[in-house]
């Protein structure tokens, strides 16, 4: 084997989830390298089920996620000559803190605080034990990974949308043929998803009178109990979403109006790749790569200012962008740099 790519079982699905898409993107980048790649799934985090053919013939091992430093250590023991690269999906400790509701929630919840500390400890061990951390977000790399103990190189390998390769028969519709719709696709029923839903509801209330004939739709993932904020009048609940790429290629705009979360908000990059307008909260926009941030409409939905100007911007066809191809090129350059090539 030349390159061994190891993915934990929990990152292999469901299809369309953020972690699943991130793994698909890495696999495409590895294919672009033109080297022999063997992919395997790990069923345990303790390093007990490493492939039996993992030996000194392997030059590079990529381990998805930083939750299993034991796997990294086991690989280093098994084949000392291999370079071990850990693929980071988030600033895990801070992301977990945001998912749980933030610092105040952690102070009131020993379980949440323990989870944050545990992830911080695992991330630190992964950086100390690996040769390279392949960071999915340059913001995370600068503000989180570079501050953890260890000497592993930190290399930017950004997320790009894999959907054009995974669904080559589904292409973005011309602007004039698209549905006049703004979508919100929160990934989980946590503080990040609920904040995104609240921002979307505020946007819908603000713009409904300025976008006559437009639809506002939200997926049903964050609306599961009476305690969840119900959608305001005029917001549809989407319950039959099968392939998000198909939907993104048919609509004009996507809103990701949560201030929370780290790593790569994959919906943003997918929507840009599909040619949509993307509305992003300012705090989240500050954690995006500059190439993507410049293509987003940045607004705070509870104080967005001139609703008429925002509506006019959404009606106008977006300028053609090459964000996805540029991110893919950056990801390939990062992998080559990590594996002994040139940037």
Secondary structure, DSSP 4 states (H G I P E B T S, - for coil): --EEEEEEGGGS-STTSHHHHHHHHHHHHHHHHTS-EEEEEES-SSSTT--TT-STT--EEEEESSS-HHHHHHHHHH-TTSEEEEEE-S-HHHHHHHHTT-HHHHHH-HHHHHHHHHHHHHHHHHHHH-SEEEES-HHHHHHTGGGSSS--EEEE------HHHHTTT--PPPGGGSEEEEEE---SSSHHHHHHHHHHHHHHHHHTTTSTT-EEEEEGGG--STTSPPPPTTEEEE-----HHHHHTTEEEEEE--S---S--HHHHHHHHTT-EEEE-HHHHTTS-HHHHTTSEE--GGG---HHHHHHHHHSPPPP--HHHHHHHHHHHHHHHHTTS--
